[in-house]
Amino acid sequence: VDAGLLLGRLAEAEHDDRLALRWFNTYLAEAPSGLYASEALGRKMAILRRVMGEIAARPVAQDYVTRYPDGTYAAAARAILNSP
């Protein structure tokens, strides 16, 4: 299961956002409460924001803040939610 997260990180490092999103989604589907779910969700949100804009990232940001209000990506998620 953790391989999905690692493969997503690798794809992200190689600037293959589409593949990275696919792997982060795979990880989240297989381990929605897994050890790295917070990271996978945060990275997914960041990619969506970068590639598709804040409107596309907003639902993921809301999910992140709901699930991980003190998580690593919480400030970024709140910034998306508070943007016009």
MIBAZA-344610 format. One record per atom (N, C-alpha, C): atom name; x, y, z; residue number from 1; residue in one letter. Coordinates in Angstrom, 1 decimal, padded with zeros to 4 digits. Atoms other than C-alpha are relative to their C-alpha. Layout:
BEGIN
<CA, <X, Y, Z>, NUM, a>
...
***
This chain:
BEGIN
<N, <000.8, -001.2, 000.0>, 1, v>
<CA, <000.0, 000.0, 000.0>, 1, v>
<C, <000.9, 001.3, 000.0>, 1, v>
<N, <-000.9, -001.2, -000.1>, 2, d>
<CA, <002.8, 002.5, 000.9>, 2, d>
<C, <000.7, 000.3, -001.3>, 2, d>
<N, <-000.6, -000.2, 001.3>, 3, a>
<CA, <004.2, 002.0, -002.6>, 3, a>
<C, <-000.7, 001.0, -000.8>, 3, a>
<N, <000.7, -001.0, 000.8>, 4, g>
<CA, <001.5, 004.2, -004.0>, 4, g>
<C, <000.5, 001.4, 000.4>, 4, g>
<N, <-000.5, -001.3, -000.4>, 5, l>
<CA, <002.7, 007.1, -001.9>, 5, l>
<C, <001.4, 000.2, -000.6>, 5, l>
<N, <-001.3, -000.2, 000.4>, 6, l>
<CA, <006.3, 006.5, -002.8>, 6, l>
<C, <000.1, 000.2, -001.5>, 6, l>
<N, <000.1, -000.2, 001.4>, 7, l>
<CA, <005.5, 006.2, -006.5>, 7, l>
<C, <-000.5, 001.4, -000.4>, 7, l>
<N, <000.6, -001.4, 000.2>, 8, g>
<CA, <003.5, 009.4, -006.3>, 8, g>
<C, <001.1, 001.0, 000.3>, 8, g>
<N, <-001.1, -000.9, -000.3>, 9, r>
<CA, <006.5, 011.2, -004.7>, 9, r>
<C, <001.0, 000.0, -001.2>, 9, r>
<N, <-001.0, 000.1, 001.1>, 10, l>
<CA, <008.8, 009.9, -007.5>, 10, l>
<C, <-000.6, 000.7, -001.2>, 10, l>
<N, <000.6, -000.6, 001.2>, 11, a>
<CA, <006.4, 011.0, -010.2>, 11, a>
<C, <000.0, 001.6, 000.2>, 11, a>
<N, <000.1, -001.4, -000.3>, 12, e>
<CA, <006.0, 014.4, -008.5>, 12, e>
<C, <001.4, 000.6, -000.2>, 12, e>
<N, <-001.4, -000.5, 000.1>, 13, a>
<CA, <009.8, 014.8, -008.3>, 13, a>
<C, <000.4, 000.1, -001.5>, 13, a>
<N, <-000.3, 000.0, 001.5>, 14, e>
<CA, <010.0, 014.1, -012.1>, 14, e>
<C, <-001.0, 000.9, -000.7>, 14, e>
<N, <000.9, -000.9, 000.6>, 15, h>
<CA, <007.3, 016.7, -012.7>, 15, h>
<C, <-001.1, -000.6, -000.8>, 15, h>
<N, <001.0, 000.7, 000.7>, 16, d>
<CA, <004.8, 014.2, -013.9>, 16, d>
<C, <-001.3, 000.1, 000.9>, 16, d>
<N, <001.2, -000.3, -000.9>, 17, d>
<CA, <001.7, 015.7, -012.1>, 17, d>
<C, <-001.1, -001.0, -000.2>, 17, d>
<N, <001.1, 000.9, 000.3>, 18, r>
<CA, <-000.8, 013.5, -013.8>, 18, r>
<C, <000.2, -001.4, 000.6>, 18, r>
<N, <-000.4, 001.3, -000.6>, 19, l>
<CA, <001.0, 010.3, -012.7>, 19, l>
<C, <000.0, 000.1, 001.5>, 19, l>
<N, <000.0, -000.2, -001.4>, 20, a>
<CA, <001.6, 011.7, -009.3>, 20, a>
<C, <-001.4, 000.0, 000.6>, 20, a>
<N, <001.4, 000.0, -000.5>, 21, l>
<CA, <-002.1, 012.4, -008.8>, 21, l>
<C, <-000.6, -001.4, 000.0>, 21, l>
<N, <000.5, 001.4, 000.1>, 22, r>
<CA, <-002.9, 008.9, -010.0>, 22, r>
<C, <000.5, -000.9, 001.2>, 22, r>
<N, <-000.5, 000.8, -001.1>, 23, w>
<CA, <-000.6, 007.3, -007.4>, 23, w>
<C, <-000.5, 000.5, 001.4>, 23, w>
<N, <000.5, -000.5, -001.3>, 24, f>
<CA, <-001.7, 009.6, -004.5>, 24, f>
<C, <-001.5, -000.4, 000.1>, 24, f>
<N, <001.4, 000.5, 000.0>, 25, n>
<CA, <-005.4, 008.7, -005.4>, 25, n>
<C, <000.0, -001.4, 000.3>, 25, n>
<N, <-000.1, 001.4, -000.3>, 26, t>
<CA, <-004.4, 005.1, -005.4>, 26, t>
<C, <000.2, -000.3, 001.5>, 26, t>
<N, <-000.4, 000.1, -001.4>, 27, y>
<CA, <-002.8, 005.4, -002.0>, 27, y>
<C, <-001.3, 000.3, 000.9>, 27, y>
<N, <001.1, -000.4, -000.8>, 28, l>
<CA, <-005.8, 007.2, -000.6>, 28, l>
<C, <-001.2, -000.9, -000.1>, 28, l>
<N, <001.1, 000.9, 000.1>, 29, a>
<CA, <-008.3, 004.7, -002.0>, 29, a>
<C, <000.3, -001.3, 000.7>, 29, a>
<N, <-000.4, 001.3, -000.6>, 30, e>
<CA, <-006.3, 001.7, -000.6>, 30, e>
<C, <000.2, 000.2, 001.5>, 30, e>
<N, <-000.3, -000.2, -001.5>, 31, a>
<CA, <-005.4, 003.3, 002.8>, 31, a>
<C, <-000.5, 001.4, 000.4>, 31, a>
<N, <000.5, -001.4, -000.3>, 32, p>
<CA, <-007.8, 006.3, 003.5>, 32, p>
<C, <000.4, 000.5, 001.4>, 32, p>
<N, <-000.4, -000.4, -001.3>, 33, s>
<CA, <-006.7, 006.3, 007.1>, 33, s>
<C, <001.4, -000.5, 000.3>, 33, s>
<N, <-001.3, 000.5, -000.2>, 34, g>
<CA, <-003.2, 005.1, 006.5>, 34, g>
<C, <001.0, 001.0, 000.6>, 34, g>
<N, <-001.0, -000.8, -000.6>, 35, l>
<CA, <000.0, 006.4, 008.0>, 35, l>
<C, <000.4, 001.2, -000.8>, 35, l>
<N, <-000.4, -001.1, 000.9>, 36, y>
<CA, <000.7, 008.6, 005.0>, 36, y>
<C, <-001.2, 000.7, -000.7>, 36, y>
<N, <001.2, -000.5, 000.6>, 37, a>
<CA, <-002.9, 009.6, 004.2>, 37, a>
<C, <000.1, 001.6, 000.0>, 37, a>
<N, <-000.1, -001.5, -000.1>, 38, s>
<CA, <-002.3, 013.2, 005.4>, 38, s>
<C, <001.0, 000.6, -001.1>, 38, s>
<N, <-001.0, -000.5, 001.0>, 39, e>
<CA, <000.8, 013.6, 003.2>, 39, e>
<C, <-000.6, -000.2, -001.5>, 39, e>
<N, <000.5, 000.2, 001.4>, 40, a>
<CA, <-000.9, 012.0, 000.1>, 40, a>
<C, <-001.1, 001.0, -000.3>, 40, a>
<N, <001.0, -001.0, 000.2>, 41, l>
<CA, <-003.9, 014.3, 000.5>, 41, l>
<C, <000.5, 001.4, -000.2>, 41, l>
<N, <-000.6, -001.3, 000.1>, 42, g>
<CA, <-001.8, 017.3, 001.0>, 42, g>
<C, <000.8, 000.2, -001.3>, 42, g>
<N, <-000.7, -000.1, 001.3>, 43, r>
<CA, <000.4, 016.6, -002.0>, 43, r>
<C, <-001.0, 000.1, -001.2>, 43, r>
<N, <001.0, 000.0, 001.0>, 44, k>
<CA, <-002.7, 015.9, -004.1>, 44, k>
<C, <-000.6, 001.4, -000.1>, 44, k>
<N, <000.5, -001.4, 000.0>, 45, m>
<CA, <-004.1, 019.3, -003.0>, 45, m>
<C, <001.0, 001.0, -000.7>, 45, m>
<N, <-001.0, -000.9, 000.6>, 46, a>
<CA, <-000.9, 021.1, -003.9>, 46, a>
<C, <000.2, -000.1, -001.5>, 46, a>
<N, <-000.1, 000.2, 001.4>, 47, i>
<CA, <-000.7, 019.5, -007.3>, 47, i>
<C, <-001.2, 000.6, -000.7>, 47, i>
<N, <001.2, -000.6, 000.6>, 48, l>
<CA, <-004.3, 020.4, -008.1>, 48, l>
<C, <000.0, 001.5, 000.0>, 48, l>
<N, <-000.1, -001.4, 000.0>, 49, r>
<CA, <-003.7, 023.9, -007.0>, 49, r>
<C, <000.9, 000.6, -001.0>, 49, r>
<N, <-001.0, -000.5, 000.9>, 50, r>
<CA, <-000.6, 024.3, -009.1>, 50, r>
<C, <-000.5, -000.2, -001.5>, 50, r>
<N, <000.3, 000.4, 001.4>, 51, v>
<CA, <-002.0, 022.6, -012.2>, 51, v>
<C, <-001.4, 000.5, -000.5>, 51, v>
<N, <001.3, -000.3, 000.4>, 52, m>
<CA, <-005.7, 023.4, -012.2>, 52, m>
<C, <-000.6, 001.2, 000.7>, 52, m>
<N, <000.4, -001.1, -000.7>, 53, g>
<CA, <-006.0, 026.3, -009.8>, 53, g>
<C, <-000.7, -000.3, 001.3>, 53, g>
<N, <000.5, 000.1, -001.3>, 54, e>
<CA, <-007.5, 027.0, -006.4>, 54, e>
<C, <-001.4, -000.6, 000.1>, 54, e>
<N, <001.4, 000.5, 000.1>, 55, i>
<CA, <-011.1, 026.2, -007.4>, 55, i>
<C, <000.0, -001.5, 000.0>, 55, i>
<N, <000.0, 001.4, 000.1>, 56, a>
<CA, <-010.2, 022.7, -008.3>, 56, a>
<C, <000.6, -000.6, 001.3>, 56, a>
<N, <-000.6, 000.5, -001.3>, 57, a>
<CA, <-008.2, 022.3, -005.1>, 57, a>
<C, <-000.8, 000.1, 001.2>, 57, a>
<N, <000.9, -000.3, -001.2>, 58, r>
<CA, <-010.9, 023.6, -002.8>, 58, r>
<C, <-000.6, -001.2, 000.6>, 58, r>
<N, <000.7, 001.2, -000.7>, 59, p>
<CA, <-012.8, 020.3, -002.2>, 59, p>
<C, <001.1, -000.8, 000.8>, 59, p>
<N, <-001.0, 000.7, -000.7>, 60, v>
<CA, <-009.5, 018.6, -001.3>, 60, v>
<C, <000.5, 000.7, 001.2>, 60, v>
<N, <-000.4, -000.9, -001.1>, 61, a>
<CA, <-008.5, 021.5, 000.9>, 61, a>
<C, <-001.0, -000.2, 001.1>, 61, a>
<N, <001.1, 000.2, -001.1>, 62, q>
<CA, <-011.8, 021.2, 002.8>, 62, q>
<C, <000.2, -001.3, 000.6>, 62, q>
<N, <-000.2, 001.3, -000.6>, 63, d>
<CA, <-011.3, 017.5, 003.2>, 63, d>
<C, <001.2, -000.1, 000.9>, 63, d>
<N, <-001.3, 000.0, -000.8>, 64, y>
<CA, <-007.7, 018.1, 004.4>, 64, y>
<C, <-000.3, 000.6, 001.4>, 64, y>
<N, <000.2, -000.8, -001.2>, 65, v>
<CA, <-008.7, 020.7, 007.0>, 65, v>
<C, <-001.0, -000.8, 001.0>, 65, v>
<N, <000.9, 000.8, -000.8>, 66, t>
<CA, <-011.6, 018.5, 008.2>, 66, t>
<C, <000.7, -001.2, 000.7>, 66, t>
<N, <-000.7, 001.2, -000.5>, 67, r>
<CA, <-009.4, 015.4, 008.6>, 67, r>
<C, <001.2, 000.3, 000.8>, 67, r>
<N, <-001.3, -000.3, -000.6>, 68, y>
<CA, <-006.1, 017.0, 009.6>, 68, y>
<C, <000.1, 001.5, 000.3>, 68, y>
<N, <000.0, -001.5, -000.3>, 69, p>
<CA, <-006.8, 020.5, 011.2>, 69, p>
<C, <001.4, 000.5, 000.4>, 69, p>
<N, <-001.3, -000.4, -000.4>, 70, d>
<CA, <-003.2, 020.6, 012.5>, 70, d>
<C, <001.1, -000.6, -000.8>, 70, d>
<N, <-001.0, 000.7, 000.8>, 71, g>
<CA, <-001.5, 018.7, 009.7>, 71, g>
<C, <001.0, 001.0, -000.7>, 71, g>
<N, <-001.1, -000.7, 000.7>, 72, t>
<CA, <001.5, 019.8, 007.7>, 72, t>
<C, <-000.5, 000.9, -001.1>, 72, t>
<N, <000.5, -000.8, 001.1>, 73, y>
<CA, <-000.6, 021.1, 004.8>, 73, y>
<C, <-001.2, 000.8, 000.4>, 73, y>
<N, <001.2, -000.7, -000.5>, 74, a>
<CA, <-003.3, 022.7, 007.0>, 74, a>
<C, <000.0, 001.5, -000.4>, 74, a>
<N, <-000.1, -001.4, 000.3>, 75, a>
<CA, <-002.1, 026.3, 006.5>, 75, a>
<C, <-000.2, 000.2, -001.5>, 75, a>
<N, <000.2, -000.2, 001.4>, 76, a>
<CA, <-002.0, 025.8, 002.7>, 76, a>
<C, <-001.4, -000.3, -000.4>, 76, a>
<N, <001.5, 000.3, 000.2>, 77, a>
<CA, <-005.5, 024.2, 002.8>, 77, a>
<C, <-000.8, 001.2, 000.4>, 77, a>
<N, <000.8, -001.2, -000.4>, 78, r>
<CA, <-006.8, 027.2, 004.7>, 78, r>
<C, <000.1, 001.2, -000.9>, 78, r>
<N, <-000.2, -001.1, 001.0>, 79, a>
<CA, <-005.2, 029.6, 002.3>, 79, a>
<C, <-000.9, -000.2, -001.3>, 79, a>
<N, <000.8, 000.3, 001.2>, 80, i>
<CA, <-007.0, 027.9, -000.6>, 80, i>
<C, <-001.5, 000.3, 000.4>, 80, i>
<N, <001.4, -000.2, -000.4>, 81, l>
<CA, <-010.3, 028.0, 001.3>, 81, l>
<C, <-000.3, 001.4, 000.2>, 81, l>
<N, <000.2, -001.4, -000.3>, 82, n>
<CA, <-009.9, 031.6, 002.2>, 82, n>
<C, <000.3, 000.9, -001.2>, 82, n>
<N, <-000.2, -000.9, 001.2>, 83, s>
<CA, <-009.0, 032.8, -001.3>, 83, s>
<C, <-001.3, 000.3, -000.7>, 83, s>
<N, <001.2, -000.4, 000.7>, 84, p>
<CA, <-011.5, 034.7, -003.3>, 84, p>
<C, <-000.4, -000.8, -001.2>, 84, p>
***
